[in-house]
Amino acid sequence: MKKCILCVAATLLACPAGAMASGWRIPEQSVDSTAKAGANIASSSHADTAYYNPARMGFLEDRWQVEADLTYIYLSAVEYEDARTSAYNDTSEDENFFIPTGFMVSPDFGGTRFGLSVTAPYGLAKHWKSGYGKAFVEEFSLEVIEINPVVSYTFNDWISIAAGPRLLLASGSVKSDATVIGTELGRSVDTDKASWGWNAAVDVRPMTGLDLAVTWRSYVDMKFDDTVNLNLMGTEVSPTADLSIPAPAVLAVSVAYDVTDSVNVELTWDRTFWSEYDTFDFNFHTDIPGNPFEAPVARNWEDSDAFRLGITWKASSVLTLMGGFAYDQSPVNDATLDFSVPDADAWIYSLGAQYKVSENLELGLAALYDYKQDRTNKADPTGVVYGKFSNASALLITGSVSYMF
């Protein structure tokens, strides 16, 4: 029982899967990115360039560009099948979200352009409302809003660079209730935090129709510090504590090529540096004898790779069609797979379109399906998880309005 209690403590605030990529990262922030399965860096062509590849802003049309997007995300219920006893089998709640984002790119000022993006690059939610999973993650949510102003400088017709600061506004809440496994143990906390990072990009066009890009988003350590309400075997206490949750660094290398005058193909590799997340360590400021939530737990996540293919076809002077495919690796190893992060490698398929209503106005719509493979943890038959997670998937639908003046 002691080992089980410690595992409960470990998983209560370790972030549960709920995003559209490895861990809790959400690469799809615009209609073009949704339509091309995240392959929207070397081929970005709207105001969302300010986020995906700000160095490319210098190659956009020389006028103001603004874009507003709204994404609906559906996360399927995840099923857990225990290999020891069917009494531990459980199913999470399905999840529904709406995420608004916005982008802006300025005209050219002597080779310099300014951009701004407001996005939600990290986010998750997982609810196990009844049964065995409730003891570990009854409810968890994390919302991260990023405000990212950027500046680019274009040296000539073939090379441009950009950089800018990142302000991350994060808020989260967590609840657990271990009475379902006969232990009067729980935790409840609501917290928020502002953190800073930076990003940079370089874009090179060595020949007509070929675009090469490299982008970097820095690691940000989101350090939460707040009051935690604990139920320790019937005794309620409210100490303060701090916890670090990583917003991992991301490196992307992308190449886009105009196969014909109307068809462009982009191939992107990105690596998310999740290896920064080596331990889950909840540090209480007050020493509470017998507090099982204080023990640090190894996460030992691994850096994960994603390979993305995006195709853009200008079907007519007013209609652009897009499609995408991607393979996205999970950073979670089998030994640390649990109710908090039932993550898995994913196969991603997407379609979308942009329609030009007028010279200044464009409307977009895209859909993406994310299928995650089944995952099994049978590292320890006495551990919290000894079985298989399955049926994890997600659906995204994104709409956009773009205006240029």
N, C-alpha and C positions, 0 to 999 in steps of 0.2 A: 504493500500500500504506500509506503514512503516513496518508492521509486515512481509510482503512478502520480502521487501528489506533486513531486518535483517536475514531472513532465507536464502536468496541468499548468504549473507556474510558467514553464518555458514557452508554452504555446499560446498563452492568453493574448500577448501583444506582438508576437512574431507575425508579420503581415500576411494575411491570407490572400490566396490567388483571386484575382478579380479583374485583372487588366487584360490588355490585348496582346501582350508580348511576354517575354520572360519575366518572372517575378511580378512586379507591379508597375512595369513601364507600359505606357500607351503611346506607340509611335504615330498612330493615325489621328491627326489633329485638323485635317482639312479634307475637302471633297476629293481633291486630286490624290492625296496620300491614301485615302480609303480606296479609291478606284484602282490604284496601282500597287496595292499591298505594301505600302511604305516605300516603294521605289520612286521617290519624288525629290531627289537631290540634284543630280546633274541635269535633270530634265524639267525642273520646276519652272513654271512660266506665269504664275499669278502672284498676288500679294503674299501668299503663304511662303514665298521664297524668303521672306524676312526671317522665318523660323527655320526652314529646312536647309537653306543654303544662302545665307545673307551675302556671300561674295558674288553671287549671281545677280544680285539686284542691279548691278551696273550694266548688265546686258539686257534688262527689260526695257519695254517701251518707255520713252522719256516723258512721263506725266505721273500725276498722283494715281495710286492704285489702292483701293481698300477692299476688304473681303470679310464677310461675316458668315460663320458656319454653325450648324447645329447638328450634333451627332446623337443618335439614339443607340444605346448599347443594351443588348439582351444577353445575359449569362445564364446558361442552362443549370439546372440542379445537378450537383455532383453526387454520385452514388458511391458509398463505401461498403465493401463486402469483406467482413472479417474472416480470416482463415481459422480462427479458434472456435468461435461460436456465433451463430446467427443472431444472438441477443445483442451483439455489438454492431450489427448492420445498421446503417443510417443513410439518410439523404438530406442534403442541404437545401435551402430555399433557392429558387431561381431569383435573379436580380434584374432590375430595369433602371436605366439611368438616361438622363439627357445632359449633354456636355456642350455648352456654347464656347466658341473660340473666335478670335478676331485678328486681323493682320492689316498692316499698312506699309506702303513703300512710297518714298518721296520721289520727285523728279530729280534730275541730275543737277548738281551744283559744282561745276568745275571738276568733274570726276568723282565727286563725293555724293553718296546717297545715304539717306537715313531710313531706318525701318523700325517697326514695332510689332511684337506679337504678344497676345494674351492667350495662353493655352493651359491645358490640364495634362501635363506629360506623365504624371504618376497618379495612380488611384486604384482603389480596390474596395471590395466589400464581400463578406462571407457571413452567412447566418446558418447556424445549425440549431433550429428552434426546439427540437425535442430529441430524445434518445441519447445515444452514447456520445455523439459529437458535441452536444451542448455543453458537456463538462469542460471542453477545451476551447471552443470558440462558439459561444452563443450568438454574439454579434461583434463584428469589427468593421470599421469603415475608416478610410484614409482618403482625404481630398487634398490635392496639391495644385495650386494655381501658380503659373509662372508668368511674370511680366519681364519681357526681354527686349530692351531697346538695343539697336545695333547700328553700326556705321560701316560703310564699305568705301573702298577707294579703287577705282579702275585705272590701271596704269596705261593701258592701250586697248586695242581691239581683242586681245587674247589673254589677258591675265587681270585678275581682281582679287582683293583680299577683304576680310571683314572681321569684326570682333564686337563684343558687347557684354555688359553685366547681366546676370540673371538674378531676379528676386523671386524666391520660392516661398509662398504662403501656404503652410500646411496645417491641416486640422484633422483630428482623428478621435474616435471613441471606441471603447471596448467593453464588453460585458461577458461574464462567464458564470456558470452555475453548475457546480459539481455534485449537487444533491442527487442527480440522476445516477451517479455511480456510488451513492451512499456516503459521500463525503461533504460535510458542510464547509465548503470552501468556495470563495468567489472574489471577483475583482471588478470594479467599475471605474472608468476614468474618461474624462473629456478634456482634450488639450489642443493647443495650437502653437505654431512657431513660425517665425520669419527667418530665412537663411539666404545667404548670398553665394553665387557662383559666377562663372563666365563661360563664354563660348567663342569660337573662332572658326573661320573657314577660308579656303583658297579655291579659286575656280580658274581653270586654264582651258583655252580653246586653241589648240595647236594647229587645227585645220578646219575648214568649213564643214559643218555638220557633226563635229566631234567635240564633246564637252567632258572634261575630267574635273572631279571635285573631291575634296577632302574636308570633312567637318569634324569638330570636336566640341563636346559639351562636358564641362568639368564635373568632378565628383563634388557632391554637397553633403555634408554631415548634418542631418536634421536632428538637433538635440532638443528633445522635449523635456520640460521640467514642470511638474504640476502635482496636485494632490491626488492621491489614489485611495479610493474607498475599498477597504479589504474586509472580508468576512473570514476570519481564521478560527474555524471550528466553533462557530457561534459567537465569537468575540469580534466586535466591529471596531476598526481603527482606521484613521485617515492620515497616514504619513505622507510627506512629500517625497518625490523620487524623480530621477532623470533617466532617460533612455535615448540612445542614438539609433536612428533609422537612416540607412543610406539612400540618397538619390544618386545612383551610380553614374560614373563617367561613361560616355558613349563616343566611340570612334566610328565614322562612316567613310568608306571609300566607294566612289560611284563613277560610272562611265555611261554616257548616253551618246547614241549615234543615230543620225538621220539615215535610215536604210533607203528611203525614197524621199521625195519632196513632201509626202504626206504622212509618212510612218517614222516614228522615233521609238527606239528601244533603249531602255535603261537597265543596267545590271548593277546592283548595290550589295556590298557586304558591310554589315555593321557588327561591332563587338561591344557588348555591354559588360562593364567591369564589375560584376557582382562579387568578385573575390574579396572586395572590401568588407563584405558582410561575413565575418568569420565567427562572431559570437553574438548571442542575444543576451545582453547583460542589463538587468533592471537594477539600478543603484538607488537604494532607499537612503534618505538622509538621516533617518533615525534607526538605530539598531533595535529590531523587534525580535526577541528570542523565539525561536521556532518558526520564523517566517519562511515558508517554503518558496515564496516568489522571488527571493533574493538570489538564488543560486544561478550563476551564469550557465548558459547552455550553448554548446557548439552548434553553429550553423554550417560553417565550412562550404559556403556556396562557391560555385565555379564561374569563371567568365564564360559568357554564352555568345554564340555566333548566330546571325541571321543572314540568309541569302535571299535576295528579293529581285524579281523580274517585273518590269513595268512596260507596257506597250501603249503608245498614243497614236491614234489614227485620225487625221483631219479629214473626216468623211465629206465635208463640204465647207463652204465659206462661213457657215454659221454653226455647224455641228462637229464636235470633237468627241470621239469614243475612246475609252480607256479600258485596260484590263490588267490584271496582275496575278502573280503567284509568288509564294514565299514559303520557306522552311525556317522555323524559328526554334532554336534549342532552349531547353529549360536549364536554369542554373542550379536547380535543387537536386542533390544526390539522393539515392535511394534511402540511405541510412537516416536522413533528416526529413524525409517526406512525412507529413502529418496533416491533421485537420486544418492547421493554420495556412499551409501552403501546399495544397494538392495540385501542384503545377506539373506540366508535362511538355514534351516537344510538340510543336504544332505545325499543321499544314494549313496554309491560308490561300483563299481564292477570292478574287474581287472583280467587279465590273463597275463602270460609271460613264457619265457623259457630261459635257459642258455645252450649253446652247446659248448662242449670241443673240440676244433680243434686239440690241441696237449697237451702234458703234461704242457706246459707253457702258452698257449693261449686259451682264452674263449670268446665267443661272446654271447651277450644277447639281447633280444627284449621283450618289454612288452607294454600293452595297458590298459588304465583305463578310465572308464566313470563315471562322477560325475553328478548326477541329483539332482537339488535343488528344494525344494517344493515351491509352490506359497506363496507369502507373502502379507498381507494387512495392511495398516495403515489408520484407520478411527478414530484416536484420536481427531482430530480437523478439522472440516469442513472448517475452514478459513485458514488452514495451506497450506504449499507448496504441500504436498502429502496428498491426501484423495482418496485412491483407491488401486489397486492391481498391484503387479509386478509378472510376470510369464515368463515361457519359459527359465529360466536360467539353463544352463548346461555347461559341459566342457568335452573335450576329450584330453587325454594325450597319446603320443606314445614316448617311450624311447628306445634308442639303446645304447649298451655299448661294450667296448673292455677292457678285463682284461688280465694282463700279470704278471707272477710270475717268479722270477729268484733268 
